[in-house]
């Protein structure tokens, strides 16, 4: 989460954003995989997983739109 927040700020501040936004996109995907692993190992329940995934998917859509506009 800290890396995602940092890359969001760096992407906002940089003039050439594409590589930073690609890194941000990768980190969002890493977070998605950590959530799946957390569910599989039963650290979180299915309801919390669904809630988290809805939020992560929304962030992913925002990053994707930002990437398209910066492209």
N, CA, C and O atoms as a GROMACS GRO file, in nm:
protein
  284
    1UNK      N    1   0.082  -0.119   0.000
    1UNK     CA    2   0.000   0.000   0.000
    1UNK      C    3   0.087   0.126   0.000
    1UNK      O    4   0.055   0.224  -0.066
    2UNK      N    5   0.197   0.122   0.075
    2UNK     CA    6   0.286   0.238   0.077
    2UNK      C    7   0.348   0.264  -0.059
    2UNK      O    8   0.362   0.379  -0.101
    3UNK      N    9   0.387   0.157  -0.128
    3UNK     CA   10   0.446   0.173  -0.261
    3UNK      C   11   0.344   0.229  -0.357
    3UNK      O   12   0.376   0.316  -0.438
    4UNK      N   13   0.220   0.181  -0.349
    4UNK     CA   14   0.114   0.232  -0.436
    4UNK      C   15   0.091   0.381  -0.411
    4UNK      O   16   0.079   0.459  -0.505
    5UNK      N   17   0.086   0.420  -0.284
    5UNK     CA   18   0.068   0.560  -0.252
    5UNK      C   19   0.185   0.644  -0.302
    5UNK      O   20   0.164   0.752  -0.358
    6UNK      N   21   0.306   0.595  -0.284
    6UNK     CA   22   0.424   0.670  -0.330
    6UNK      C   23   0.424   0.686  -0.481
    6UNK      O   24   0.449   0.795  -0.532
    7UNK      N   25   0.395   0.578  -0.554
    7UNK     CA   26   0.394   0.586  -0.700
    7UNK      C   27   0.282   0.676  -0.751
    7UNK      O   28   0.297   0.741  -0.855
    8UNK      N   29   0.171   0.681  -0.680
    8UNK     CA   30   0.063   0.772  -0.718
    8UNK      C   31   0.110   0.917  -0.708
    8UNK      O   32   0.084   0.997  -0.798
    9UNK      N   33   0.179   0.950  -0.601
    9UNK     CA   34   0.229   1.086  -0.583
    9UNK      C   35   0.337   1.118  -0.686
    9UNK      O   36   0.338   1.227  -0.743
   10UNK      N   37   0.428   1.023  -0.709
   10UNK     CA   38   0.534   1.045  -0.809
   10UNK      C   39   0.472   1.064  -0.948
   10UNK      O   40   0.515   1.152  -1.022
   11UNK      N   41   0.372   0.983  -0.982
   11UNK     CA   42   0.306   0.998  -1.111
   11UNK      C   43   0.236   1.132  -1.126
   11UNK      O   44   0.233   1.189  -1.235
   12UNK      N   45   0.181   1.182  -1.018
   12UNK     CA   46   0.113   1.310  -1.020
   12UNK      C   47   0.212   1.424  -1.040
   12UNK      O   48   0.180   1.523  -1.106
   13UNK      N   49   0.331   1.410  -0.984
   13UNK     CA   50   0.430   1.517  -0.988
   13UNK      C   51   0.517   1.518  -1.115
   13UNK      O   52   0.567   1.623  -1.154
   14UNK      N   53   0.534   1.404  -1.178
   14UNK     CA   54   0.625   1.395  -1.293
   14UNK      C   55   0.560   1.445  -1.421
   14UNK      O   56   0.439   1.436  -1.440
   15UNK      N   57   0.645   1.499  -1.507
   15UNK     CA   58   0.597   1.543  -1.639
   15UNK      C   59   0.579   1.423  -1.730
   15UNK      O   60   0.477   1.410  -1.797
   16UNK      N   61   0.679   1.333  -1.733
   16UNK     CA   62   0.670   1.209  -1.810
   16UNK      C   63   0.624   1.100  -1.714
   16UNK      O   64   0.701   1.054  -1.631
   17UNK      N   65   0.500   1.059  -1.727
   17UNK     CA   66   0.437   0.974  -1.626
   17UNK      C   67   0.432   0.826  -1.664
   17UNK      O   68   0.409   0.743  -1.576
   18UNK      N   69   0.451   0.791  -1.789
   18UNK     CA   70   0.416   0.658  -1.836
   18UNK      C   71   0.486   0.546  -1.760
   18UNK      O   72   0.420   0.451  -1.719
   19UNK      N   73   0.616   0.553  -1.739
   19UNK     CA   74   0.686   0.444  -1.669
   19UNK      C   75   0.643   0.435  -1.523
   19UNK      O   76   0.629   0.325  -1.469
   20UNK      N   77   0.621   0.550  -1.460
   20UNK     CA   78   0.575   0.550  -1.321
   20UNK      C   79   0.436   0.488  -1.312
   20UNK      O   80   0.408   0.411  -1.220
   21UNK      N   81   0.349   0.521  -1.406
   21UNK     CA   82   0.214   0.465  -1.405
   21UNK      C   83   0.216   0.316  -1.434
   21UNK      O   84   0.134   0.242  -1.380
   22UNK      N   85   0.308   0.271  -1.517
   22UNK     CA   86   0.321   0.127  -1.541
   22UNK      C   87   0.367   0.056  -1.414
   22UNK      O   88   0.318  -0.052  -1.382
   23UNK      N   89   0.460   0.118  -1.340
   23UNK     CA   90   0.502   0.061  -1.211
   23UNK      C   91   0.386   0.057  -1.113
   23UNK      O   92   0.369  -0.040  -1.039
   24UNK      N   93   0.306   0.162  -1.112
   24UNK     CA   94   0.187   0.167  -1.026
   24UNK      C   95   0.089   0.056  -1.063
   24UNK      O   96   0.032  -0.008  -0.975
   25UNK      N   97   0.070   0.034  -1.191
   25UNK     CA   98  -0.019  -0.072  -1.239
   25UNK      C   99   0.030  -0.209  -1.193
   25UNK      O  100  -0.050  -0.295  -1.154
   26UNK      N  101   0.160  -0.229  -1.196
   26UNK     CA  102   0.219  -0.356  -1.149
   26UNK      C  103   0.194  -0.372  -1.000
   26UNK      O  104   0.159  -0.482  -0.956
   27UNK      N  105   0.212  -0.267  -0.922
   27UNK     CA  106   0.192  -0.276  -0.777
   27UNK      C  107   0.046  -0.303  -0.741
   27UNK      O  108   0.019  -0.373  -0.643
   28UNK      N  109  -0.046  -0.250  -0.818
   28UNK     CA  110  -0.188  -0.280  -0.795
   28UNK      C  111  -0.213  -0.428  -0.820
   28UNK      O  112  -0.288  -0.492  -0.746
   29UNK      N  113  -0.151  -0.482  -0.923
   29UNK     CA  114  -0.166  -0.626  -0.952
   29UNK      C  115  -0.103  -0.710  -0.841
   29UNK      O  116  -0.157  -0.815  -0.804
   30UNK      N  117   0.010  -0.666  -0.788
   30UNK     CA  118   0.073  -0.738  -0.676
   30UNK      C  119  -0.019  -0.738  -0.556
   30UNK      O  120  -0.034  -0.840  -0.489
   31UNK      N  121  -0.082  -0.624  -0.526
   31UNK     CA  122  -0.178  -0.617  -0.416
   31UNK      C  123  -0.294  -0.714  -0.439
   31UNK      O  124  -0.339  -0.780  -0.345
   32UNK      N  125  -0.341  -0.722  -0.561
   32UNK     CA  126  -0.450  -0.815  -0.595
   32UNK      C  127  -0.409  -0.959  -0.565
   32UNK      O  128  -0.488  -1.037  -0.513
   33UNK      N  129  -0.286  -0.994  -0.598
   33UNK     CA  130  -0.237  -1.131  -0.572
   33UNK      C  131  -0.220  -1.156  -0.422
   33UNK      O  132  -0.248  -1.266  -0.376
   34UNK      N  133  -0.176  -1.055  -0.346
   34UNK     CA  134  -0.164  -1.071  -0.201
   34UNK      C  135  -0.300  -1.094  -0.138
   34UNK      O  136  -0.313  -1.173  -0.044
   35UNK      N  137  -0.401  -1.026  -0.188
   35UNK     CA  138  -0.536  -1.046  -0.135
   35UNK      C  139  -0.585  -1.188  -0.162
   35UNK      O  140  -0.646  -1.251  -0.076
   36UNK      N  141  -0.559  -1.237  -0.283
   36UNK     CA  142  -0.599  -1.374  -0.317
   36UNK      C  143  -0.528  -1.474  -0.228
   36UNK      O  144  -0.588  -1.570  -0.181
   37UNK      N  145  -0.399  -1.451  -0.205
   37UNK     CA  146  -0.323  -1.539  -0.118
   37UNK      C  147  -0.375  -1.532   0.026
   37UNK      O  148  -0.381  -1.635   0.094
   38UNK      N  149  -0.411  -1.413   0.072
   38UNK     CA  150  -0.466  -1.398   0.207
   38UNK      C  151  -0.595  -1.476   0.224
   38UNK      O  152  -0.618  -1.536   0.328
   39UNK      N  153  -0.679  -1.474   0.122
   39UNK     CA  154  -0.804  -1.550   0.128
   39UNK      C  155  -0.774  -1.700   0.131
   39UNK      O  156  -0.832  -1.774   0.210
   40UNK      N  157  -0.684  -1.743   0.044
   40UNK     CA  158  -0.650  -1.885   0.036
   40UNK      C  159  -0.593  -1.937   0.168
   40UNK      O  160  -0.621  -2.050   0.208
   41UNK      N  161  -0.513  -1.855   0.234
   41UNK     CA  162  -0.453  -1.894   0.362
   41UNK      C  163  -0.544  -1.864   0.481
   41UNK      O  164  -0.506  -1.885   0.596
   42UNK      N  165  -0.663  -1.815   0.452
   42UNK     CA  166  -0.767  -1.786   0.551
   42UNK      C  167  -0.728  -1.678   0.652
   42UNK      O  168  -0.769  -1.683   0.768
   43UNK      N  169  -0.649  -1.580   0.607
   43UNK     CA  170  -0.622  -1.464   0.691
   43UNK      C  171  -0.740  -1.368   0.688
   43UNK      O  172  -0.763  -1.294   0.784
   44UNK      N  173  -0.813  -1.368   0.578
   44UNK     CA  174  -0.934  -1.285   0.566
   44UNK      C  175  -1.049  -1.375   0.522
   44UNK      O  176  -1.028  -1.480   0.461
   45UNK      N  177  -1.170  -1.332   0.552
   45UNK     CA  178  -1.287  -1.410   0.513
   45UNK      C  179  -1.334  -1.367   0.374
   45UNK      O  180  -1.291  -1.263   0.324
   46UNK      N  181  -1.422  -1.444   0.311
   46UNK     CA  182  -1.467  -1.410   0.175
   46UNK      C  183  -1.534  -1.273   0.164
   46UNK      O  184  -1.522  -1.206   0.061
   47UNK      N  185  -1.603  -1.230   0.268
   47UNK     CA  186  -1.667  -1.099   0.263
   47UNK      C  187  -1.563  -0.987   0.257
   47UNK      O  188  -1.574  -0.894   0.176
   48UNK      N  189  -1.462  -0.996   0.343
   48UNK     CA  190  -1.355  -0.895   0.341
   48UNK      C  191  -1.279  -0.899   0.208
   48UNK      O  192  -1.240  -0.795   0.155
   49UNK      N  193  -1.259  -1.019   0.157
   49UNK     CA  194  -1.191  -1.034   0.027
   49UNK      C  195  -1.270  -0.962  -0.082
   49UNK      O  196  -1.212  -0.887  -0.161
   50UNK      N  197  -1.400  -0.984  -0.086
   50UNK     CA  198  -1.483  -0.921  -0.188
   50UNK      C  199  -1.480  -0.768  -0.175
   50UNK      O  200  -1.473  -0.697  -0.276
   51UNK      N  201  -1.485  -0.719  -0.053
   51UNK     CA  202  -1.480  -0.575  -0.030
   51UNK      C  203  -1.347  -0.517  -0.077
   51UNK      O  204  -1.343  -0.417  -0.148
   52UNK      N  205  -1.239  -0.581  -0.036
   52UNK     CA  206  -1.106  -0.535  -0.077
   52UNK      C  207  -1.089  -0.540  -0.229
   52UNK      O  208  -1.036  -0.447  -0.290
   53UNK      N  209  -1.136  -0.649  -0.289
   53UNK     CA  210  -1.120  -0.661  -0.434
   53UNK      C  211  -1.200  -0.556  -0.509
   53UNK      O  212  -1.156  -0.507  -0.613
   54UNK      N  213  -1.318  -0.520  -0.458
   54UNK     CA  214  -1.394  -0.412  -0.521
   54UNK      C  215  -1.314  -0.282  -0.520
   54UNK      O  216  -1.311  -0.209  -0.619
   55UNK      N  217  -1.251  -0.252  -0.407
   55UNK     CA  218  -1.170  -0.131  -0.397
   55UNK      C  219  -1.047  -0.138  -0.488
   55UNK      O  220  -1.015  -0.042  -0.558
   56UNK      N  221  -0.979  -0.251  -0.487
   56UNK     CA  222  -0.859  -0.266  -0.570
   56UNK      C  223  -0.895  -0.260  -0.718
   56UNK      O  224  -0.821  -0.200  -0.797
   57UNK      N  225  -1.007  -0.319  -0.756
   57UNK     CA  226  -1.049  -0.312  -0.895
   57UNK      C  227  -1.080  -0.169  -0.937
   57UNK      O  228  -1.049  -0.128  -1.049
   58UNK      N  229  -1.140  -0.093  -0.848
   58UNK     CA  230  -1.168   0.047  -0.877
   58UNK      C  231  -1.037   0.126  -0.894
   58UNK      O  232  -1.026   0.207  -0.986
   59UNK      N  233  -0.940   0.101  -0.807
   59UNK     CA  234  -0.810   0.167  -0.821
   59UNK      C  235  -0.745   0.126  -0.953
   59UNK      O  236  -0.686   0.209  -1.022
   60UNK      N  237  -0.756  -0.002  -0.988
   60UNK     CA  238  -0.701  -0.049  -1.115
   60UNK      C  239  -0.765   0.020  -1.234
   60UNK      O  240  -0.696   0.054  -1.331
   61UNK      N  241  -0.896   0.042  -1.228
   61UNK     CA  242  -0.963   0.114  -1.336
   61UNK      C  243  -0.916   0.258  -1.345
   61UNK      O  244  -0.899   0.312  -1.454
   62UNK      N  245  -0.894   0.321  -1.230
   62UNK     CA  246  -0.844   0.459  -1.230
   62UNK      C  247  -0.704   0.467  -1.288
   62UNK      O  248  -0.673   0.556  -1.367
   63UNK      N  249  -0.618   0.373  -1.249
   63UNK     CA  250  -0.480   0.371  -1.301
   63UNK      C  251  -0.483   0.345  -1.452
   63UNK      O  252  -0.408   0.407  -1.526
   64UNK      N  253  -0.569   0.254  -1.496
   64UNK     CA  254  -0.580   0.227  -1.639
   64UNK      C  255  -0.624   0.350  -1.718
   64UNK      O  256  -0.571   0.376  -1.825
   65UNK      N  257  -0.720   0.424  -1.665
   65UNK     CA  258  -0.763   0.547  -1.730
   65UNK      C  259  -0.653   0.652  -1.732
   65UNK      O  260  -0.636   0.724  -1.831
   66UNK      N  261  -0.578   0.660  -1.624
   66UNK     CA  262  -0.467   0.754  -1.616
   66UNK      C  263  -0.359   0.717  -1.717
   66UNK      O  264  -0.300   0.804  -1.782
   67UNK      N  265  -0.333   0.586  -1.729
   67UNK     CA  266  -0.235   0.539  -1.828
   67UNK      C  267  -0.279   0.574  -1.970
   67UNK      O  268  -0.198   0.619  -2.051
   68UNK      N  269  -0.406   0.553  -2.001
   68UNK     CA  270  -0.456   0.584  -2.135
   68UNK      C  271  -0.447   0.733  -2.165
   68UNK      O  272  -0.413   0.772  -2.276
   69UNK      N  273  -0.476   0.816  -2.066
   69UNK     CA  274  -0.470   0.961  -2.090
   69UNK      C  275  -0.325   1.011  -2.100
   69UNK      O  276  -0.299   1.111  -2.167
   70UNK      N  277  -0.233   0.942  -2.036
   70UNK     CA  278  -0.092   0.984  -2.042
   70UNK      C  279  -0.022   0.929  -2.166
   70UNK      O  280   0.083   0.979  -2.205
   71UNK      N  281  -0.081   0.825  -2.227
   71UNK     CA  282  -0.020   0.754  -2.339
   71UNK      C  283   0.003   0.836  -2.458
   71UNK      O  284   0.054   0.786  -2.558
   0.00000   0.00000   0.00000
